[in-house]
């Protein structure tokens, strides 16, 4: 959607491309937005086995090829950021700039991996609704949950498009993802880091780790926002992204 140079936006788990629509207007007047659904999310198929970062990165490379996009800024939220680390390792020539939003570089701890695999088993046995309800306080900040029940419900509507099998495959794939801390020092394109001041999953400490390790990176903390900061504060995140893209337009 939109006209101008392309920008790729990768949504978080367990959402889909609709995650970006509240802020799309801030960008689509100047940019052509490429909004894929990651495998297992939205209208995308699941494939076989765990949805690994390698598979996601290869999918995005194909999306760019099919869309006729050679090189573009790429912005990823949460799992979208995990995908961008893998994409950078394998296809970095396509990335003109990076936006890493509510994400982190380290691999899961043993405890976190076990939790993901347990969640994968649980959704296959019990269905997705208990899982999605348990994710709401982790994904959406306290301010959003208190003041914007409409955003909570619309986020749940997005989540419900993911099947139990899809949740299980994505969780298994995230549990397998490699550590990306060493990758940070190899990033040599303009990079914007965004987090929410109420993000309890990744938050400011993880953003500052990336900021210290990515030369020349910018860090923005969004007020009254949790892990889904672009969904919760689309006007502010849209402004921050547009300023970053304008600063680096044509690179």
VOGU-3710 file (C-alpha; in Angstrom, 3 decimals, decimal comma):
1> xxxxxxxxxx> 0,000/0,000/0,000  1,112/3,573/-0,633  3,439/5,125/-3,193  7,158/5,812/-3,147  10,247/3,837/-2,169  9,447/0,476/-0,562  9,524/-0,177/3,192  9,056/-3,687/4,606  7,148/-4,094/7,893  7,217/-7,426/9,750
11> xxxxxxxxxx> 4,578/-7,940/12,444  4,953/-9,608/15,870  3,622/-12,972/17,070  0,764/-13,871/17,126  -0,550/-10,976/14,989  -0,519/-10,383/11,221  -0,013/-7,510/8,776  -3,075/-5,701/10,216  -0,860/-4,857/13,194  0,702/-2,054/11,122
21> xxxxxxxxxx> -2,493/-0,553/9,703  -3,101/1,980/12,525  0,191/3,707/11,707  0,264/2,988/7,971  -1,246/6,367/7,082  1,783/8,106/8,606  4,012/6,322/6,094  1,952/5,422/3,018  1,803/8,991/1,696  5,568/8,816/1,105
31> xxxxxxxxxx> 6,374/5,103/0,932  5,168/1,871/-0,589  4,528/-0,429/2,371  5,202/-4,140/1,946  3,184/-5,918/4,652  3,645/-9,699/4,553  2,050/-12,176/6,905  4,790/-14,374/8,362  4,259/-18,102/7,898  1,575/-19,508/10,230
41> xxxxxxxxxx> 0,118/-15,999/10,711  -2,825/-14,298/9,017  -3,347/-15,630/5,507  0,049/-17,313/5,136  0,485/-21,067/5,114  2,376/-22,956/7,778  4,633/-25,319/5,851  6,073/-28,369/7,581  7,760/-28,509/10,975  8,886/-25,659/13,238
51> xxxxxxxxxx> 8,659/-22,162/11,755  12,361/-21,394/12,155  13,995/-18,030/11,625  15,779/-19,486/8,594  12,437/-20,364/7,003  10,949/-16,958/7,811  13,980/-15,151/6,359  13,800/-17,204/3,158  10,077/-16,431/2,919  10,765/-12,694/3,184
61> xxxxxxxxxx> 13,499/-12,888/0,554  10,939/-14,483/-1,786  8,338/-11,828/-0,921  10,832/-9,111/-1,874  11,664/-10,898/-5,114  7,976/-11,321/-5,991  7,319/-7,645/-5,158  10,247/-6,472/-7,268  11,999/-4,973/-4,232  15,773/-5,044/-4,471
71> xxxxxxxxxx> 16,801/-3,067/-1,399  14,652/-1,369/1,223  14,446/-0,343/4,868  13,123/-3,252/6,889  11,261/-2,895/10,182  10,395/-5,833/12,411  8,516/-6,056/15,713  9,224/-8,844/18,213  9,488/-12,035/16,121  9,803/-9,679/13,146
81> xxxxxxxxxx> 13,059/-8,502/14,729  14,234/-12,084/15,238  13,555/-12,671/11,546  15,534/-9,558/10,617  18,608/-10,796/12,490  18,510/-13,993/10,418  17,698/-12,015/7,272  20,716/-9,814/7,935  22,982/-12,846/8,277  21,757/-14,356/5,008
91> xxxxxxxxxx> 20,442/-11,574/2,761  21,880/-8,347/4,131  22,287/-6,796/0,695  18,523/-6,298/0,616  18,430/-4,256/3,849  19,010/-0,519/3,370  18,178/0,232/7,024  16,782/-1,666/10,000  14,074/-0,895/12,525  14,130/-3,267/15,504
101> xxxxxxxxxx> 10,932/-2,760/17,477  10,140/-4,388/20,845  12,601/-7,188/20,195  15,827/-8,611/21,606  19,047/-10,202/20,390  19,765/-13,028/22,881  18,488/-16,544/22,326  15,984/-17,985/24,786  17,256/-19,292/28,089  16,725/-22,988/28,786
111> xxxxxxxxxx> 13,736/-22,038/30,942  12,207/-19,860/28,227  12,706/-22,581/25,601  10,981/-25,086/27,847  8,119/-22,636/28,341  7,653/-22,202/24,594  7,621/-25,945/23,978  5,147/-26,444/26,813  2,916/-23,731/25,316  3,153/-25,492/21,936
121> xxxxxxxxxx> 1,920/-28,721/23,511  -0,794/-26,955/25,487  -2,399/-25,238/22,488  -2,556/-28,519/20,600  -4,357/-30,111/23,552  -6,516/-27,230/24,801  -6,871/-24,859/21,859  -5,524/-21,330/21,486  -7,928/-19,192/23,521  -6,350/-19,798/26,962
131> xxxxxxxxxx> -2,950/-19,071/25,441  -4,066/-15,842/23,772  -5,760/-14,626/26,947  -2,577/-15,348/28,913  -0,567/-13,324/26,382  -2,628/-10,129/26,654  -0,904/-8,785/29,825  2,481/-9,638/28,320  1,867/-8,043/24,935  -0,139/-4,945/25,873
141> xxxxxxxxxx> 0,977/-2,386/28,438  -0,953/-1,625/31,593  -2,075/1,734/30,207  -3,575/0,095/27,120  -5,265/-2,671/29,083  -6,812/-0,135/31,458  -7,780/2,663/29,077  -8,232/0,970/25,685  -10,258/-2,249/25,925  -11,046/-1,798/22,221
151> xxxxxxxxxx> -7,356/-2,273/21,381  -7,226/-5,368/23,562  -10,198/-6,913/21,787  -8,944/-6,044/18,303  -5,545/-7,525/19,172  -7,291/-10,725/20,255  -9,186/-10,783/16,946  -5,843/-10,747/15,114  -4,441/-13,490/17,316  -7,437/-15,741/16,730
161> xxxxxxxxxx> -6,499/-16,047/13,058  -3,572/-18,270/14,104  -4,442/-21,963/14,405  -3,285/-24,204/17,250  -0,871/-25,871/14,846  0,413/-22,460/13,760  1,019/-21,332/17,342  2,865/-24,578/18,050  5,056/-24,291/14,949  5,960/-20,657/15,645
171> xxxxxxxxxx> 6,717/-21,300/19,315  8,914/-24,259/18,384  10,720/-22,141/15,796  11,351/-19,299/18,245  12,660/-21,776/20,807  15,258/-22,857/18,236  16,357/-19,382/17,202  20,095/-18,678/17,455  21,687/-16,057/19,648  22,079/-12,805/17,710
181> xxxxxxxxxx> 24,194/-10,723/20,118  27,340/-11,244/18,023  25,382/-10,297/14,918  24,722/-6,813/16,322  28,282/-5,607/15,746  28,063/-6,597/12,060  25,094/-4,298/11,402  26,407/-1,357/9,392  23,248/0,235/8,029  21,182/2,942/9,775
191> xxxxxxxxxx> 19,325/1,275/12,634  16,443/2,457/14,802  15,596/0,714/18,076  12,117/1,184/19,534  10,724/-0,108/22,816  7,814/0,682/25,113  8,229/1,968/28,652  5,746/-0,705/29,792  7,228/-3,578/27,747  7,857/-6,412/30,217
201> xxxxxxxxxx> 8,946/-8,951/27,567  11,875/-7,141/25,943  11,902/-3,599/27,261  14,538/-0,934/27,670  17,369/-3,161/28,910  17,247/-5,276/25,752  16,991/-2,171/23,574  20,016/-0,647/25,306  22,010/-3,850/24,739  21,344/-3,520/21,008
211> xxxxxxxxxx> 22,044/0,217/21,107  25,480/-0,351/22,663  26,409/-2,952/20,069  25,048/-1,442/16,836  27,263/1,437/15,806  25,392/4,695/15,242  21,993/3,262/16,195  19,164/5,403/17,560  17,010/4,394/20,535  13,458/5,630/21,145
221> xxxxxxxxxx> 11,340/4,715/24,172  7,593/5,051/23,618  5,549/6,232/26,606  2,471/4,311/27,773  3,254/1,362/25,505  3,984/-2,295/26,085  5,349/-4,986/23,762  2,929/-4,028/20,986  3,989/-0,375/20,976  3,097/0,353/17,289
231> xxxxxxxxxx> -0,420/-0,971/17,949  -0,794/0,833/21,266  0,696/4,199/20,282  0,491/4,292/16,471  0,708/8,071/16,147  3,936/8,320/18,131  5,570/5,224/16,657  4,453/6,297/13,183  6,103/9,687/13,726  9,330/8,091/14,955
241> xxxxxxxxxx> 9,457/5,662/12,016  8,715/8,380/9,476  11,463/10,627/10,864  13,939/7,745/10,702  12,949/6,846/7,154  13,144/10,474/6,020  16,603/10,859/7,542  17,801/7,841/5,583  15,755/8,176/2,407  17,726/7,293/-0,701
251> x> 20,597/5,530/1,069
//
